[in-house]
Amino acid sequence: MVTETMDGTMAWDDVLAAYDPVMGLEVHVELGTATKMFCGCATEFGAEPNTQTCPVCLGLPGALPVVNEKGVESAIRIGLALNCEIADWCRFARKNYFYPDMPKNFQTSQYDEPIAFNGHLDVELSDGTTYRVEIERAHMEEDTGKSLHVGGATGRIHGATHSLVDYNRAGIPLIEIVTKPMTGAGERAPEIAKAYVATLRDLLKALDVSDVKMEQGSMRCDVNLSLMAKGAEKFGTRSETKNVNSLRSVERAVRYEMCRHGAVLASGGTVVQETRHWHEDTGITTSGREKSDAEDYRYFPEPDLVPIAPSRAWVEELRATLPEPPAQRRKRLQSAYGYSDLEMRDVLNAGLLDLIEETVAAGATPAGARKWWSGEIARRANAAGEDVPSYAVGLGVTPASVVELESLVTGGRLNDAMARQVWDGVLDGEGSPTAVADARGLELVQDTGQLEAAVDKVIAANPDVADKVREGKVQAAGALIGQVMKELKGQGDAAAARALIMSKLGQG
């Protein structure tokens, strides 16, 4: 019996029992060049609308484009890092379609002659197994502008009263990385999609070709998904969920679309080949527009740009600049930090490795960095539907915050319980760790006389427990230490209290 859920999707187990997913991911990466792909306009994020434009990126008559050399260099380095072949000769094409955020009414892209092709990226999953994602191509193109739909309830064109267009983004260099269809993933398809995008993001960041800020759109993922019945050989009809902008959402979008497709097919319906909009708040997709295949677009060679023919010497020169592969880096850092496999897995699943590496480099211990980033802040970030790094940026919490907090503990001002209170205050926006500790009056009792008086009082009040310690049952001292900490309102040094108790009861 097939179970249909309240939102019209098929139950996950039923999907897996009846169908095999086929998945393809298209990742668009804005390159971190100072200027656009074909003109000298700035690329800085957040500028006033339509202030970073010129006749070239606006497609005005008589304006001629010139290729950004740094953009080509970045494309080659990305291709090499993805184990791709680099073309001896390639060229740009005009991809013709009309949309208001395309001022030229075509996008300068690459069609049948990409700069990089036939690659792969090995992705490590949560249980340590590896899945190889085959890369079909990585090609150069330019980004489009941004449309802002005003007056509707959803921010989309449906129901809007009017639209505004910002062309600042038009012409920013893009690399589109397209996978070959991924089969055989089964129930792990959502996890593989998330792990692939995460690994790709790590690689691109290490290459220093993009800031890969998914929340700002400089790295965006389109999820192509279809289902085929068990035993079938022909792929099903695919949907394309556009512009998924977080690792968590990539995973959720794949799972949702598998369940949605399953419900459509099980009911005897037909999956529509279309684009879909991902809704972060509800975790569902909604219909966009019917989607054509690539061959249905009108392409022809770009007449204003010369072909690109990177010399083999230049390609090899760029190959020598490649950074440490992400998987190798992970193993190196795990060994250096002394993390167990389970600890490292948790760090990776939470997307914390870069943050922890920065924190250790700033002066924290590996154990401390993992402890503070994977605790309360991770819980809050998860509740907010964000990853920890993005959430931390929003709070203004930095690696230096963790280093400062840890120094308050190692310096003897705070114990662990106090440090947790301070960290809560930092996350609540009360200031730096030192400022929070000062404001809350948190500091270990340093007065040995006060500590000794508390110990004497507790021993006198608990003679039976004290006798057990005198008899060598040292574990009984824990109860006395707890009473001392209570007496000092949590501001005593537990280790010092224990040493003093053991000394007074003849066990020192």
ZAFI-516051 format. One record per residue (C-alpha): chain; x, y, z; residue number from 1. Coordinates in nm, 3 decimals. Each point is the difference from the previous one (the first is absolute). Example, Ala and Ser with C-alpha at 12.3 -4.5 7.8 and 13.67 -1.06 7.14 Angstrom:
REM residues 2
   tormar        xx        yy        zz   balo
        A     1.230    -0.450     0.780      1
        A     0.137     0.344    -0.066      2
END
This chain:
REM residues 508
   tormar        xx        yy        zz   balo
        A     0.000     0.000     0.000      1
        A     0.133     0.342    -0.099      2
        A    -0.025     0.265     0.270      3
        A    -0.068     0.358    -0.106      4
        A     0.086     0.272     0.251      5
        A    -0.213     0.303     0.083      6
        A     0.191     0.228    -0.241      7
        A    -0.059    -0.225    -0.299      8
        A     0.338    -0.171     0.000      9
        A     0.075    -0.370     0.023     10
        A     0.141    -0.149     0.318     11
        A     0.379    -0.027    -0.020     12
        A     0.017    -0.378     0.045     13
        A    -0.258    -0.050    -0.275     14
        A     0.201     0.214    -0.240     15
        A     0.311    -0.206     0.062     16
        A    -0.188    -0.327    -0.037     17
        A    -0.147     0.089    -0.340     18
        A     0.246     0.236    -0.167     19
        A     0.366     0.082    -0.058     20
        A     0.100     0.368     0.000     21
        A     0.202     0.157    -0.279     22
        A     0.164     0.325     0.099     23
        A     0.200     0.270    -0.173     24
        A     0.135     0.313     0.162     25
        A     0.086     0.328    -0.167     26
        A     0.204     0.231     0.218     27
        A     0.048     0.363    -0.102     28
        A     0.301     0.171     0.155     29
        A     0.062     0.373    -0.016     30
        A     0.372     0.055    -0.038     31
        A     0.172     0.240     0.236     32
        A     0.150     0.220    -0.270     33
        A     0.031     0.374     0.050     34
        A    -0.184     0.071    -0.326     35
        A    -0.270    -0.164    -0.209     36
        A     0.054    -0.268    -0.261     37
        A    -0.009     0.220    -0.307     38
        A     0.038     0.356     0.128     39
        A     0.173     0.206     0.268     40
        A    -0.299     0.050     0.233     41
        A     0.046    -0.081     0.368     42
        A    -0.144    -0.317     0.150     43
        A    -0.031     0.101     0.366     44
        A    -0.307    -0.146     0.170     45
        A    -0.260     0.230     0.149     46
        A     0.055     0.316    -0.205     47
        A    -0.290     0.232    -0.075     48
        A    -0.214    -0.138    -0.285     49
        A     0.122     0.066    -0.352     50
        A     0.317     0.180     0.107     51
        A     0.239    -0.266    -0.132     52
        A    -0.099    -0.003    -0.367     53
        A     0.131     0.119    -0.334     54
        A    -0.096    -0.025    -0.369     55
        A     0.164    -0.343    -0.027     56
        A    -0.184    -0.179     0.282     57
        A    -0.322     0.184    -0.093     58
        A     0.031    -0.119    -0.359     59
        A    -0.017     0.346    -0.154     60
        A     0.067     0.037    -0.375     61
        A     0.363     0.026    -0.102     62
        A     0.143    -0.129     0.329     63
        A     0.257    -0.276    -0.042     64
        A     0.089    -0.256     0.270     65
        A     0.351    -0.103     0.104     66
        A     0.061    -0.327     0.189     67
        A     0.118     0.023     0.361     68
        A     0.331    -0.190     0.011     69
        A    -0.035    -0.068     0.374     70
        A    -0.339    -0.156    -0.068     71
        A     0.152    -0.238    -0.253     72
        A     0.282    -0.083     0.239     73
        A    -0.248    -0.078     0.277     74
        A    -0.204    -0.220    -0.234     75
        A     0.307    -0.204    -0.092     76
        A     0.104    -0.041     0.365     77
        A    -0.351    -0.113     0.092     78
        A     0.000    -0.248    -0.287     79
        A     0.338    -0.141     0.104     80
        A    -0.111    -0.031     0.364     81
        A    -0.301    -0.200    -0.124     82
        A     0.230    -0.236    -0.192     83
        A    -0.133     0.130    -0.332     84
        A     0.159     0.013    -0.342     85
        A     0.076     0.356    -0.104     86
        A    -0.096     0.092    -0.354     87
        A     0.276     0.087    -0.247     88
        A    -0.244     0.234    -0.168     89
        A    -0.345     0.125     0.097     90
        A    -0.226     0.295    -0.061     91
        A    -0.297     0.190     0.133     92
        A    -0.353    -0.018    -0.133     93
        A    -0.314     0.208     0.023     94
        A    -0.277    -0.179     0.186     95
        A    -0.311     0.176    -0.121     96
        A    -0.303     0.038     0.220     97
        A    -0.197     0.297     0.122     98
        A    -0.029     0.095     0.366     99
        A    -0.006     0.350     0.153    100
        A     0.316    -0.056     0.205    101
        A     0.194    -0.075    -0.323    102
        A     0.065     0.343    -0.151    103
        A     0.152    -0.143    -0.320    104
        A    -0.281    -0.257    -0.054    105
        A     0.271    -0.264    -0.013    106
        A     0.248    -0.140     0.248    107
        A     0.364    -0.031    -0.099    108
        A     0.080    -0.358     0.094    109
        A     0.161    -0.314    -0.138    110
        A    -0.203    -0.268    -0.172    111
        A     0.161    -0.300    -0.169    112
        A     0.357     0.112     0.063    113
        A     0.053     0.042     0.377    114
        A     0.339     0.087     0.139    115
        A     0.002    -0.305     0.233    116
        A    -0.169    -0.339    -0.034    117
        A     0.005    -0.368     0.106    118
        A     0.102     0.033     0.363    119
        A    -0.096    -0.141     0.337    120
        A    -0.012     0.088     0.368    121
        A     0.018    -0.262     0.273    122
        A    -0.238     0.076     0.287    123
        A     0.036    -0.148     0.347    124
        A    -0.331    -0.079     0.171    125
        A    -0.085     0.003     0.370    126
        A     0.093    -0.366     0.053    127
        A     0.337     0.038    -0.170    128
        A    -0.101    -0.155    -0.333    129
        A     0.088     0.177    -0.322    130
        A    -0.231     0.082    -0.292    131
        A     0.153     0.114    -0.329    132
        A    -0.193     0.281    -0.169    133
        A     0.075     0.012    -0.373    134
        A     0.038     0.351    -0.139    135
        A    -0.134     0.054    -0.351    136
        A     0.131     0.353    -0.050    137
        A     0.101     0.327     0.159    138
        A    -0.063     0.293    -0.229    139
        A     0.037     0.376     0.009    140
        A    -0.289     0.243    -0.025    141
        A    -0.129     0.325     0.141    142
        A    -0.258     0.054     0.272    143
        A    -0.331     0.172    -0.059    144
        A    -0.153     0.294     0.182    145
        A    -0.242    -0.028     0.292    146
        A    -0.374     0.054    -0.019    147
        A    -0.193     0.134     0.298    148
        A    -0.372    -0.063    -0.018    149
        A    -0.201     0.251     0.201    150
        A    -0.353    -0.017     0.134    151
        A    -0.059    -0.372     0.028    152
        A    -0.008    -0.217     0.308    153
        A     0.283    -0.234    -0.099    154
        A     0.260     0.227    -0.157    155
        A    -0.045    -0.181    -0.331    156
        A    -0.144     0.132    -0.325    157
        A    -0.340    -0.165     0.055    158
        A    -0.221     0.252     0.172    159
        A     0.252     0.285    -0.020    160
        A    -0.110     0.347    -0.106    161
        A     0.331     0.088    -0.161    162
        A     0.363    -0.108    -0.022    163
        A     0.335     0.173     0.040    164
        A     0.326    -0.119    -0.152    165
        A     0.352     0.047     0.136    166
        A     0.267    -0.060    -0.264    167
        A     0.299     0.017     0.237    168
        A     0.029    -0.378    -0.012    169
        A    -0.034    -0.019    -0.379    170
        A     0.334    -0.098    -0.148    171
        A     0.164    -0.132     0.318    172
        A     0.213    -0.302    -0.100    173
        A    -0.157    -0.336     0.069    174
        A     0.118    -0.356    -0.018    175
        A    -0.276    -0.254    -0.039    176
        A     0.100    -0.347     0.117    177
        A    -0.227    -0.273    -0.134    178
        A     0.004    -0.358     0.123    179
        A    -0.084    -0.304    -0.204    180
        A    -0.319    -0.177     0.111    181
        A     0.055    -0.167     0.338    182
        A    -0.155    -0.344     0.033    183
        A     0.006    -0.271     0.263    184
        A    -0.016     0.246     0.289    185
        A    -0.330    -0.132     0.138    186
        A    -0.083     0.125     0.348    187
        A     0.332     0.184     0.017    188
        A    -0.081     0.233    -0.289    189
        A    -0.081     0.299     0.228    190
        A     0.316    -0.058     0.204    191
        A     0.214    -0.037    -0.315    192
        A    -0.137     0.325    -0.142    193
        A     0.081     0.190     0.320    194
        A     0.345    -0.160     0.031    195
        A     0.084     0.079    -0.363    196
        A    -0.092     0.368     0.030    197
        A     0.185     0.022     0.333    198
        A     0.313    -0.161    -0.147    199
        A    -0.022     0.222    -0.308    200
        A    -0.037     0.308     0.220    201
        A     0.305    -0.102     0.203    202
        A     0.200    -0.053    -0.318    203
        A    -0.100     0.334    -0.155    204
        A     0.079     0.182     0.323    205
        A     0.341    -0.165     0.014    206
        A     0.060     0.105    -0.361    207
        A    -0.081     0.358     0.104    208
        A    -0.207     0.053    -0.313    209
        A    -0.326     0.095     0.175    210
        A    -0.129     0.095     0.342    211
        A    -0.261    -0.282    -0.049    212
        A    -0.252     0.184     0.220    213
        A    -0.313    -0.197    -0.074    214
        A    -0.213     0.238     0.206    215
        A     0.102     0.285    -0.235    216
        A    -0.046    -0.205    -0.315    217
        A     0.366    -0.018    -0.101    218
        A    -0.040    -0.378    -0.001    219
        A    -0.337    -0.141    -0.107    220
        A    -0.114    -0.353    -0.065    221
        A    -0.267    -0.119    -0.242    222
        A    -0.129    -0.347     0.085    223
        A    -0.112    -0.216    -0.293    224
        A    -0.186    -0.309     0.114    225
        A    -0.205    -0.280    -0.147    226
        A    -0.118    -0.344     0.108    227
        A    -0.008    -0.321    -0.198    228
        A    -0.181    -0.316     0.098    229
        A     0.206    -0.282     0.147    230
        A     0.154    -0.201    -0.283    231
        A    -0.060     0.270    -0.262    232
        A     0.280     0.122    -0.224    233
        A    -0.145     0.324    -0.130    234
        A     0.023     0.309     0.219    235
        A    -0.323     0.164     0.110    236
        A    -0.106     0.359    -0.069    237
        A     0.205     0.244     0.204    238
        A    -0.078     0.312     0.192    239
        A     0.255     0.273     0.068    240
        A    -0.013     0.171     0.337    241
        A     0.173     0.335    -0.051    242
        A     0.235     0.204     0.215    243
        A     0.023    -0.212     0.315    244
        A     0.220     0.207     0.225    245
        A     0.114    -0.211     0.296    246
        A     0.142    -0.346     0.060    247
        A    -0.294    -0.091     0.221    248
        A    -0.244     0.110    -0.267    249
        A     0.173    -0.205    -0.271    250
        A    -0.055    -0.312     0.210    251
        A    -0.360     0.091     0.083    252
        A    -0.085     0.093    -0.359    253
        A     0.122    -0.336    -0.135    254
        A    -0.200    -0.192     0.260    255
        A    -0.315     0.206    -0.056    256
        A     0.013    -0.032    -0.378    257
        A     0.049    -0.377     0.024    258
        A    -0.313    -0.022     0.216    259
        A    -0.196     0.236    -0.227    260
        A     0.094    -0.185    -0.318    261
        A    -0.090    -0.328     0.169    262
        A    -0.349     0.123     0.084    263
        A    -0.060     0.125    -0.355    264
        A     0.116    -0.326    -0.159    265
        A    -0.181    -0.226     0.248    266
        A    -0.327     0.182    -0.071    267
        A     0.037    -0.063    -0.374    268
        A     0.090     0.362    -0.072    269
        A     0.278     0.141    -0.216    270
        A     0.295     0.195     0.136    271
        A     0.028     0.336    -0.173    272
        A     0.344     0.102    -0.124    273
        A     0.021     0.338     0.164    274
        A     0.195     0.228     0.226    275
        A    -0.101     0.000     0.368    276
        A     0.038     0.260     0.273    277
        A     0.142    -0.112     0.336    278
        A    -0.167     0.144     0.309    279
        A     0.235     0.001     0.295    280
        A    -0.271     0.075     0.255    281
        A    -0.232    -0.286    -0.091    282
        A     0.251    -0.249    -0.144    283
        A    -0.197    -0.050    -0.321    284
        A     0.030     0.089    -0.369    285
        A    -0.258     0.168    -0.219    286
        A    -0.039     0.012    -0.376    287
        A     0.194     0.261    -0.197    288
        A    -0.008    -0.029    -0.378    289
        A     0.016    -0.286    -0.245    290
        A     0.362    -0.077    -0.077    291
        A     0.146    -0.070    -0.341    292
        A     0.302    -0.215    -0.065    293
        A     0.330     0.171    -0.079    294
        A    -0.029    -0.081    -0.369    295
        A    -0.325     0.195    -0.014    296
        A     0.183     0.324     0.068    297
        A     0.137     0.195    -0.296    298
        A     0.379     0.013     0.019    299
        A     0.248     0.139    -0.246    300
        A     0.369     0.094     0.026    301
        A     0.071     0.336     0.162    302
        A     0.138     0.215    -0.286    303
        A     0.150     0.270     0.223    304
        A     0.237    -0.227     0.195    305
        A     0.301    -0.190    -0.130    306
        A     0.035    -0.370     0.088    307
        A     0.200    -0.098     0.308    308
        A     0.297    -0.232    -0.053    309
        A     0.189    -0.046     0.330    310
        A     0.352    -0.127    -0.058    311
        A     0.094    -0.331     0.164    312
        A     0.285     0.179     0.175    313
        A    -0.243     0.244     0.161    314
        A    -0.234    -0.283     0.101    315
        A     0.285    -0.185     0.170    316
        A     0.113     0.320     0.167    317
        A    -0.350     0.039     0.145    318
        A    -0.011    -0.366     0.102    319
        A     0.298     0.066     0.225    320
        A    -0.205     0.260     0.193    321
        A    -0.273    -0.243     0.107    322
        A    -0.061    -0.023     0.375    323
        A    -0.015    -0.307     0.218    324
        A    -0.305    -0.213    -0.092    325
        A    -0.281     0.029     0.258    326
        A     0.006    -0.370     0.098    327
        A     0.376     0.010     0.057    328
        A    -0.036     0.322     0.201    329
        A    -0.266    -0.157     0.220    330
        A     0.220    -0.296     0.081    331
        A     0.296     0.224     0.078    332
        A    -0.199     0.223     0.233    333
        A    -0.165    -0.295     0.173    334
        A     0.343    -0.142     0.077    335
        A     0.136     0.338     0.113    336
        A    -0.299     0.070     0.224    337
        A    -0.027    -0.349     0.145    338
        A    -0.369    -0.035    -0.083    339
        A    -0.159    -0.344    -0.003    340
        A    -0.179    -0.114    -0.316    341
        A    -0.334     0.074     0.166    342
        A     0.110     0.347     0.113    343
        A     0.133     0.083    -0.346    344
        A    -0.318    -0.125    -0.161    345
        A    -0.208     0.226     0.223    346
        A     0.224     0.295    -0.085    347
        A    -0.035    -0.064    -0.374    348
        A    -0.375    -0.059     0.013    349
        A    -0.042     0.332     0.180    350
        A     0.223     0.181    -0.252    351
        A     0.238     0.111     0.275    352
        A     0.342    -0.100    -0.130    353
        A     0.097     0.339    -0.147    354
        A    -0.124     0.180     0.309    355
        A     0.188    -0.233     0.231    356
        A     0.319     0.031    -0.206    357
        A    -0.023     0.380     0.021    358
        A    -0.064    -0.021     0.374    359
        A     0.298    -0.227     0.064    360
        A     0.218     0.227    -0.214    361
        A    -0.117     0.292     0.217    362
        A     0.127    -0.175     0.313    363
        A    -0.270    -0.235     0.130    364
        A     0.054    -0.368     0.073    365
        A    -0.156    -0.245    -0.248    366
        A    -0.215    -0.145     0.279    367
        A    -0.117     0.344     0.109    368
        A    -0.076     0.114    -0.355    369
        A    -0.213    -0.309    -0.064    370
        A    -0.172     0.025     0.338    371
        A    -0.117     0.360    -0.032    372
        A    -0.093    -0.003    -0.369    373
        A    -0.189    -0.328     0.014    374
        A    -0.195     0.073     0.320    375
        A    -0.258     0.269     0.069    376
        A     0.068     0.205    -0.313    377
        A    -0.049    -0.307    -0.221    378
        A    -0.330    -0.071     0.175    379
        A    -0.118     0.357    -0.057    380
        A     0.116     0.003    -0.363    381
        A    -0.185    -0.324    -0.068    382
        A    -0.317     0.138     0.158    383
        A     0.030     0.306    -0.223    384
        A     0.052    -0.216    -0.310    385
        A     0.351     0.135    -0.062    386
        A     0.348    -0.146    -0.005    387
        A     0.226     0.096     0.288    388
        A     0.247     0.218    -0.198    389
        A    -0.279     0.213    -0.149    390
        A    -0.180     0.020     0.334    391
        A     0.321     0.103     0.177    392
        A     0.061     0.278    -0.254    393
        A    -0.349     0.131     0.064    394
        A     0.068     0.010     0.375    395
        A     0.344     0.154    -0.040    396
        A     0.157    -0.301     0.175    397
        A     0.351    -0.080    -0.126    398
        A     0.285    -0.245     0.064    399
        A     0.151     0.272     0.220    400
        A    -0.310    -0.028     0.222    401
        A     0.075    -0.367     0.065    402
        A     0.369     0.070     0.065    403
        A    -0.092     0.269     0.253    404
        A    -0.251    -0.227     0.174    405
        A     0.249    -0.285     0.024    406
        A     0.266     0.233     0.140    407
        A    -0.238     0.099     0.280    408
        A    -0.024    -0.367     0.096    409
        A     0.368    -0.088    -0.033    410
        A     0.093     0.322     0.178    411
        A    -0.200    -0.109     0.302    412
        A    -0.272     0.263    -0.007    413
        A    -0.283    -0.232    -0.108    414
        A    -0.089    -0.363     0.046    415
        A    -0.185    -0.193    -0.268    416
        A    -0.346     0.076     0.138    417
        A     0.076     0.372     0.011    418
        A     0.146    -0.013    -0.350    419
        A    -0.327    -0.144    -0.129    420
        A    -0.189     0.288     0.158    421
        A     0.239     0.245    -0.160    422
        A    -0.037    -0.167    -0.341    423
        A    -0.379     0.025     0.028    424
        A     0.043     0.372     0.066    425
        A     0.228     0.042    -0.301    426
        A    -0.256    -0.175    -0.222    427
        A    -0.275     0.221     0.143    428
        A     0.190     0.308    -0.114    429
        A     0.123     0.116     0.342    430
        A     0.354     0.063    -0.124    431
        A     0.340    -0.171     0.008    432
        A     0.067    -0.287     0.244    433
        A     0.190     0.230     0.237    434
        A    -0.274     0.262    -0.015    435
        A    -0.267    -0.261     0.073    436
        A     0.200    -0.145     0.289    437
        A     0.048     0.350     0.145    438
        A    -0.366     0.095    -0.041    439
        A    -0.123    -0.321     0.161    440
        A     0.257     0.003     0.276    441
        A     0.136    -0.341    -0.094    442
        A     0.338    -0.081     0.149    443
        A     0.139    -0.290     0.197    444
        A     0.063     0.060     0.369    445
        A     0.372     0.065     0.021    446
        A     0.005     0.062     0.378    447
        A     0.151    -0.318     0.147    448
        A    -0.130     0.098     0.342    449
        A    -0.356     0.015    -0.130    450
        A     0.043    -0.335    -0.174    451
        A     0.145    -0.162     0.313    452
        A    -0.282     0.136     0.213    453
        A    -0.256    -0.152    -0.238    454
        A     0.181    -0.337     0.005    455
        A     0.014    -0.004     0.382    456
        A    -0.370     0.083     0.020    457
        A    -0.099    -0.278    -0.242    458
        A     0.220    -0.262     0.173    459
        A    -0.149     0.092     0.337    460
        A    -0.354    -0.024    -0.142    461
        A     0.061    -0.341    -0.162    462
        A     0.194    -0.210     0.252    463
        A    -0.115    -0.334    -0.142    464
        A     0.119     0.085    -0.349    465
        A     0.325     0.138     0.138    466
        A     0.063    -0.326     0.187    467
        A    -0.044    -0.199    -0.322    468
        A     0.267     0.211    -0.165    469
        A     0.230    -0.048     0.300    470
        A    -0.050    -0.376    -0.039    471
        A     0.124     0.021    -0.360    472
        A    -0.329     0.018    -0.186    473
        A     0.122     0.301    -0.195    474
        A    -0.293    -0.003    -0.246    475
        A    -0.215     0.121     0.290    476
        A     0.188     0.332    -0.019    477
        A    -0.216     0.093    -0.299    478
        A    -0.296     0.066     0.227    479
        A     0.211     0.232     0.215    480
        A     0.134     0.187    -0.303    481
        A    -0.356     0.054    -0.120    482
        A    -0.094     0.148     0.336    483
        A     0.304     0.230    -0.005    484
        A    -0.093     0.127    -0.348    485
        A    -0.354     0.061     0.123    486
        A     0.134     0.187     0.299    487
        A     0.206     0.221    -0.231    488
        A    -0.296     0.048    -0.239    489
        A     0.173    -0.184    -0.281    490
        A     0.299     0.230     0.001    491
        A     0.246    -0.233     0.169    492
        A     0.287    -0.183    -0.163    493
        A    -0.109    -0.364     0.012    494
        A     0.354    -0.133    -0.043    495
        A     0.133     0.218     0.282    496
        A    -0.295    -0.100     0.219    497
        A     0.069    -0.368    -0.062    498
        A     0.369     0.035     0.081    499
        A    -0.079     0.181     0.325    500
        A    -0.264    -0.256     0.105    501
        A     0.233    -0.292    -0.066    502
        A     0.280     0.169     0.194    503
        A    -0.222     0.072     0.302    504
        A    -0.134    -0.356     0.004    505
        A     0.338    -0.164    -0.020    506
        A    -0.010    -0.103    -0.362    507
        A     0.225     0.270    -0.139    508
END
